[in-house]
Amino acid sequence: MHAVSLLRSKGVAFQEINAPHGSAERGEAIRRSGSRTVPQTFVDGKGLGGCDDLMALDRAGRLDALLGKV
């Protein structure tokens, strides 16, 4: 499962920003997250990490609270 699929399965509204290599959007995601990988997920300006991080948060039962679903 990818980050977008996971967020859709949670029923939360989100904005997906295309960030191809070398784009300003990719640079901004890297700057804001401190990570050199994309995608990166942010909720209310707070970085949650990449896809693996989202999956780990979900497995640990912590993602819903971070998404405001509880």
C-alpha positions as CSV (number, residue, x, y, z in Angstrom):
1,M,0.0,0.0,0.0
2,H,1.2,3.5,-0.8
3,A,0.8,6.6,1.3
4,V,-2.0,8.0,-0.9
5,S,-3.9,4.7,-0.7
6,L,-3.5,4.6,3.1
7,L,-4.8,8.2,3.4
8,R,-7.7,7.4,1.1
9,S,-8.6,4.3,3.2
10,K,-8.7,6.5,6.3
11,G,-11.2,8.8,4.6
12,V,-9.2,12.0,5.3
13,A,-9.0,14.9,3.0
14,F,-5.5,15.6,1.7
15,Q,-3.7,17.5,-0.9
16,E,-1.3,15.6,-3.1
17,I,1.5,17.7,-4.5
18,N,3.4,16.4,-7.5
19,A,7.1,16.9,-6.7
20,P,9.3,15.7,-9.6
21,H,13.1,15.5,-9.2
22,G,14.6,19.0,-9.3
23,S,11.3,20.8,-8.7
24,A,10.7,23.6,-6.2
25,E,8.0,21.4,-4.6
26,R,10.4,18.6,-4.0
27,G,13.0,21.0,-2.6
28,E,10.4,22.5,-0.2
29,A,9.3,19.0,1.0
30,I,13.0,18.1,1.6
31,R,13.6,21.4,3.4
32,R,10.5,21.1,5.6
33,S,10.9,17.4,6.5
34,G,14.7,17.3,6.8
35,S,14.5,14.0,4.8
36,R,15.9,13.5,1.3
37,T,13.1,11.2,0.3
38,V,9.6,11.9,-1.1
39,P,6.8,11.5,-0.6
40,Q,6.6,13.2,2.7
41,T,3.4,13.7,4.7
42,F,2.5,16.7,6.7
43,V,-0.5,17.3,9.0
44,D,-1.1,20.8,10.1
45,G,2.4,21.7,9.1
46,K,4.0,18.9,11.1
47,G,6.0,16.3,9.2
48,L,4.9,12.7,9.8
49,G,7.5,11.2,7.5
50,G,7.4,9.1,4.4
51,C,5.3,6.2,3.3
52,D,7.2,3.7,5.6
53,D,6.7,6.0,8.5
54,L,3.0,6.3,7.9
55,M,2.6,2.5,7.6
56,A,4.5,2.1,10.9
57,L,2.3,4.7,12.6
58,D,-0.8,2.9,11.4
59,R,0.5,-0.5,12.5
60,A,1.2,1.0,15.9
61,G,-2.3,2.4,16.1
62,R,-1.1,6.0,16.3
63,L,-1.9,7.3,12.8
64,D,-5.6,7.9,13.3
65,A,-5.0,10.3,16.3
66,L,-2.4,12.2,14.2
67,L,-4.9,12.5,11.4
68,G,-7.6,13.7,13.8
69,K,-9.7,10.6,13.3
70,V,-10.3,9.8,17.0
